[in-house]
Amino acid sequence: MYFNSQDVKDALVINLSLRPSILTLFVLLTVPAFLAMVVVTYISNEKIARSNADQLVERFRTDAIQNIQHDFDPIKSLVRSAAVVGAAQPDFYSDNRSLRYLFSIIQHSEKIVSMYVGLADGSFRQARQIEPNVEVQSKLPPPEARYAFRWIDAPTPGTAPTDHYLFLDAQQKEIGKSEQVTAYDPRARMWYRMTQQAGGPFITDPDVFAALGLIGFTVGAPIFQEGKLLGIAAADITLDGLSDYLAERKISPGTLSYILDHQGRVIANSERTKTYTNYNGRVELQHITSLGNDVPAIAFSARPRDSEKLFSFSHDGRDYVASMTTLPSDFGKRWQLFVVTPLGDFTSAFDEQNKRLALFGAIAILLQICIIYFLSSVVSAPLERLALKVTKIQNFEGYDLPSLQSPIREVEVLARAIDTLDSAVKSFAAFVPVGLVRQLLDSDQKLVLGGHSRFLTIFFSDLEAFSTMSEEVPSQELLSRVSAYLGVVTHAVNMEHGTIDKFIGDGVMAFWGAPALLEDHAQRSCFAALRIREGMKELNAGWEAAGAKPLNVRMGIHSDAVLVGNIGSKERMSYTVMGDGVNIAARLEGINKEYGTRICISHTVFKEAGERLCVRPVDDVTVKGRRSKVPIYELVGAYGIGREFEPDEVTVRLCDLTRKAYTALVAEDYVLALSRYQEIAAEYPDDPVARTMAKRLAAIDPSRLVSLQMSR
């Protein structure tokens, strides 16, 4: 066997990837037990270290999330309780008797800076902590002050409200007062508006409390009575303890842990570094990727987008385990616990042992490579030739390639399989689409030119006014909508075991009863047509909702003896049907346009499957090539394939009335036929068949109608 220059190049390329693979395979199969011990020990140590790291990370994130929830849940419960009190006693927060109650709430947790209620009338009551070094109303509070009661009564027209402060010491004794005119309106504050908008308990974004200069959040709950908003109860809390919690509970010396908001901005961190700034009284949090540390930034970028499972990554030659966990939805904020742990913190004890084992293993592998290299070449050479043959087959160049003989049994089996593949590709290349070839093979039909006569059912479908629509609709949208329609047709035909013959622009030709025999081919073709009708209803509903025009499908079905088989040449074949029956089916599809129908079937189809179908006679029409007229029917429903396909009472009555009118028409009682069609049109004004037939009969001269009646 000779190779040209390109073949040699291809063989060399394959050799570079194939031979090392074979060599590696032989090494893995023949390496001594010592190498197995090295690998098993190394993998075992790695698994133990990673398992420990995963367990610790999992335990830490579970405990941390629970701790955060335990910090916030009692506070949220207290705020909700305050809202319940306000709802039960609407006037409770309107005077200062509520201040002691608010003060009792801030004593429940050291994290609560203040507790307050803003009412819908603009009044405000607050119990809060006091920082002696922070001014209140432009002056320092009494040195011993630790708490304060604050209240603002509801403003009256023409009078500015007064902001009152009553300072308390650590024993809650009154030690001073302060008051001044204020423009403070709780209804205009962010905590009030956001909680009102949420309509339930709400946690604000991080903010700076002007009273103490601390970062924190506000937990708010609305006060409703009979659906009316009376006000908002809220508590300010600090998060200073979160960073301490993360720093004191590190998984390992190199572990980094953060609490992030839903945008990845840092709320707390285990390094206790300041990650926020107070910019004109507004908190600006640093993003996790802008902390100046590459590790959390890379970990954040490598996190899975749709999972909260542990994930791994590498940076600067070090492996890390990380997790990103979102707090439960009932917490009220989309916070995330982000943990990054260097795997080296857990594997350092095994590193030296692994290095020694790896050294001995490498020496053993080198000895084996020297022996196996020669053996691998014996296998790789024939495989390279087989790979070249496969490439030619893939490019449809695999004709007349000689078979490969090899003393190695597995290679010989592979060579025979590739020869089989060569034959299969030749067969597949002769038929398009591949799905049709598969049907032919499954039915044991020989792939040769020729055919035979068989009684089967032919189906045609087409889109109404497609040419007009193609001029109005953009090409991409038109292609998308036609593809959706063809998808509905294909799915329905496949469900009923039909064969798609070809797509003719916006039309489809299919048939039933070949290559596999079907006793109920006429019935299945009608069922497929009804499925297409229902499928197009769904498509049109979506298009009409989007403001687009619907697509109306016309279908024609006929059963007849036709020629079916492989038509074409040896190089290109087409499995199709030919004959007068095909023309009749196509004519029936076009007849729909004349009578305004959607599914038109022939009398032959009705005879084959009428017991399962709901049809009504339309007319007797002349078909090219036939002397006698062909009775045609409109298919409106079917029984036994689904409730959505069964006709309703209105449709059944329409069919009965049409059948009576048609009977008079066939009996040539044109006066009676006209009268009955007119009655149908009056009862069913949207029925196109009745209108068409009535218009046709009415166009006949009355005197001629009488003469025709008398001659009959």
CORJOZI-V440308 format. One line per field, one symbol per residue. ss: DSSP state (@ for helix, = for strand, . for the rest). phi: phi as a letter, one per 40 degrees, with the letter a starting at -180 (. if undefined). psi: psi as a letter, one per 30 degrees, with the letter a starting at -180 (. if undefined). A space follows every 10 residues. Layout:
BEGIN
ss->???
phi->???
psi->???
END
This chain:
BEGIN
ss->....@@@@@@ @@@@@@@@@@ @@@@@@@@@@ ..@@@@@@@@ @@@@@@@@@@ @@@@@@@@@@ @@@@@@@@@@ @@@@@@@@@@ @@@@@@@@.. .@@@...@@@ @@@@@@.... .========. ...======. .....=..=. ......==== ==...=..=. .=======.. ...======= =....@@@.@ @@@@@@@@.. .==...===. ...======= =====..=== ========.@ @@@@@@@@.. .....===== ....=====. .....====. .====.=@@@ ...@@@@@@@ @@........ =====..=== ======..@@ @....===== ==.@@@@@@@ @@@@@@@@@@ @@@@@@@@@@ @@@@@@@@@@ @@@@@@@@@@ @@@@...... ........@@ @@@@@@@@@@ @@@@@@@@@. ...@@@@@@@ @@.......= ========== ===..@@@@@ @@..@@@@@@ @@@@@@@@@@ @@@@@...== ====..==== ==........ @@@@@@@@@@ @@@@@@@@@@ @@@@@..... ..======== ========.. ..======.@ @@@@@@@@@@ @@@@@...== ==@@@@@@@@ @@======== =........= ========.. ..@@@...@@ @@@@@@@@@@ @@@@@@...@ @@@@@@@@@@ @@@....@@@ @@@@@@@@.. .@@@@@@@@@ @.
phi->.bbccccccc cccccccccd cccccccccb cccccccccc cccccccccc cccccccccc cccccccccc ccdccccccc ccccccccbd ccccbccccc ccccccccac cccababbcc cgcababacb cdcbcbfgac cddccbbabb abcccbdgbc cbcbbbcbcc cgccbibaaa cbbcbccccc ccccccccga dabccdaccc cbgbcabbbb acbbbfgbcc ibcabcbbbc ccccccccbc cadccbbabb cccgcccaac cfccbabcbf gbcbcccdcb cgbccccccc cccccbabcc ababafgbcb baabbccdcc chbccbcbbb bccccbbccc cccccccccc cccccccccc ccdccccccc cccccccccc cccccfbccg ccccbacccc cccccccccc cdcccccccc bbccdccccc cccgcccbch aacacabbbb baccfccccc cbcdcccccc cccccccccc ccccccgcbc cabbgcbbba abhacccbcb cccccccccc ccdccccccc ccccccgccc bbbbbbbaba cbcbicbibc cabbcabbhc cccccccccc cdccbgcbbb bcccccccbc cbbbbbcbab bcbdgbcccb cbbccbaabg bicccccccc cccdcccccc cccccccgcc cccccccccc cccbcccccc cccccccccc ddcccccccc cc
psi->kkkaeeeeee eeeeeeeeee eeeeeeefff klfeeeeeee eeeeeeeeee eeeeeeeeee eeeeeeeeef eeeeeeeeee eeeeeeeeif gegflfffee eeefefffkf fjelklkklf gflkkkkllk jffkkkhglk lkefkflkkk kjlkklkfkk lkjkkjkkaf ggkkgllkll klgkjfffle eeeeeeefga kkkllklkjf efglkalkkl kkjkjhfkjf akklkkllge feeeeeefhk elegkkklkl afggkkellf fgljglljjh gkkjkklffg fgkeeeeeee ffkkfglglk lllkkhgkkl klkjkkllff efkilkjjkk kkfffffeff eeeeeeeeee eeeeeeeeee efeeeeeeee eeeeeeeeee eeeeghggkg kllkkkfkee eeeeeeeeee eeeeeeeeff kkleeeeeee efggkkilkl alkkjakkkk llkkheeeef ffkkeeeeee eeeeeeeeee eeeeeghlkj elkicglkkl lkgkfkkkeh eeeeeeeeee eeeeefeeee eeeefgglkl kkkkkkkkkl jlkkakkble fklkjaklle eeeeeeeeef feeefglejk lleeeeeegf ffljlkkelk lkkkfkellj kllkjfllkg gkeffkklee eeeeeeeeee eeeeeeggie eeeeeeeeee eeeifgjeee eeeeeeeffk keeeeeeeee f.
END
